[in-house]
Amino acid sequence: QREALAESEARLADLPRDDAMVESFLVGGAALRQLVLDPALPEPIVPAAERRALIEAARHYDALGRAVWAGWLGDDRSRPEHGPVGVRGPRGGSDLITGAAGA
């Protein structure tokens, strides 16, 4: 999944806006789906470092995707607290990945 994020990131800047929006939605959504559905198996089965690396890659890609969508949504919606999909739950909720409290 990290490879898919990196490959898409390399393409996004060269794609027409509508194509970049579709790609960022599909690729970013797949990464978020994988993380949300991750059963958090223990270290011997799933390396924790790999999980953390995917979380960081997904956060980075989320910022790129927000930039792609900002013009269509309006600039104020490019901030994390206004995003339609992201690694944060509802305003004031917890981070969907780590469970940490949000703003």
C-alpha positions as CSV (number, residue, x, y, z in Angstrom):
1,Q,0.0,0.0,0.0
2,R,2.9,2.4,0.7
3,E,4.2,1.7,-2.8
4,A,0.8,2.6,-4.3
5,L,0.8,5.8,-2.3
6,A,4.3,6.7,-3.5
7,E,3.6,5.9,-7.1
8,S,0.4,7.9,-7.0
9,E,2.2,10.9,-5.4
10,A,4.7,10.9,-8.2
11,R,1.8,11.1,-10.8
12,L,-0.6,13.6,-9.0
13,A,1.2,16.8,-10.0
14,D,1.1,15.8,-13.7
15,L,-2.5,14.8,-13.9
16,P,-5.4,17.0,-14.9
17,R,-7.2,18.2,-11.7
18,D,-10.2,15.9,-12.2
19,D,-8.0,12.9,-12.8
20,A,-5.9,13.8,-9.7
21,M,-9.0,14.1,-7.6
22,V,-10.2,10.6,-8.7
23,E,-6.8,9.1,-8.1
24,S,-6.3,10.7,-4.7
25,F,-9.7,9.6,-3.6
26,L,-9.2,6.0,-4.7
27,V,-5.6,5.5,-3.7
28,G,-5.9,7.4,-0.4
29,G,-9.2,5.7,0.4
30,A,-7.6,2.2,-0.1
31,A,-4.9,3.1,2.3
32,L,-7.3,4.4,4.9
33,R,-9.5,1.4,4.5
34,Q,-6.5,-0.9,5.1
35,L,-5.6,1.0,8.2
36,V,-9.1,1.2,9.6
37,L,-9.7,-2.5,9.0
38,D,-6.2,-3.5,10.4
39,P,-6.8,-6.0,13.1
40,A,-3.6,-4.7,14.9
41,L,-2.1,-8.1,15.1
42,P,1.0,-8.4,17.4
43,E,4.6,-7.8,16.4
44,P,5.5,-11.4,15.4
45,I,2.7,-11.4,12.8
46,V,2.7,-7.8,11.6
47,P,5.8,-5.6,12.1
48,A,4.8,-2.5,14.1
49,A,7.4,-0.4,12.2
50,E,5.6,-1.3,8.9
51,R,2.3,-0.3,10.3
52,R,3.7,3.1,11.6
53,A,5.4,3.7,8.2
54,L,2.0,3.2,6.4
55,I,0.3,5.5,8.9
56,E,2.9,8.2,8.2
57,A,2.7,7.6,4.4
58,A,-1.1,7.9,4.6
59,R,-0.9,11.1,6.5
60,H,1.5,12.6,4.0
61,Y,-0.7,11.5,1.1
62,D,-3.8,12.8,2.8
63,A,-2.1,16.3,2.8
64,L,-1.4,16.0,-0.9
65,G,-4.9,14.8,-1.6
66,R,-6.4,17.8,0.3
67,A,-4.3,20.1,-1.8
68,V,-5.7,18.5,-5.0
69,W,-9.3,18.8,-3.7
70,A,-8.8,22.3,-2.1
71,G,-9.8,24.2,-5.3
72,W,-13.0,22.2,-5.7
73,L,-14.0,22.2,-2.0
74,G,-12.9,25.8,-1.3
75,D,-9.6,26.7,0.3
76,D,-11.0,26.7,3.9
77,R,-11.8,23.0,3.5
78,S,-8.3,22.0,2.8
79,R,-7.5,22.1,6.5
80,P,-7.7,18.7,8.3
81,E,-10.7,19.6,10.5
82,H,-12.8,20.2,7.4
83,G,-11.9,17.3,5.2
84,P,-14.5,14.9,4.0
85,V,-12.3,11.9,4.7
86,G,-9.1,11.7,6.6
87,V,-7.2,10.2,9.5
88,R,-9.1,12.3,12.0
89,G,-12.6,11.4,13.1
90,P,-15.4,14.1,13.6
91,R,-14.3,17.4,15.0
92,G,-13.2,16.8,18.6
93,G,-13.2,13.1,18.0
94,S,-10.2,10.8,18.1
95,D,-7.7,10.0,15.4
96,L,-9.0,6.9,13.5
97,I,-5.6,5.4,13.4
98,T,-4.0,6.0,16.7
99,G,-7.0,6.8,18.9
100,A,-5.5,10.0,20.1
101,A,-7.9,12.8,21.0
102,G,-8.5,15.4,18.3
103,A,-8.8,19.2,18.4
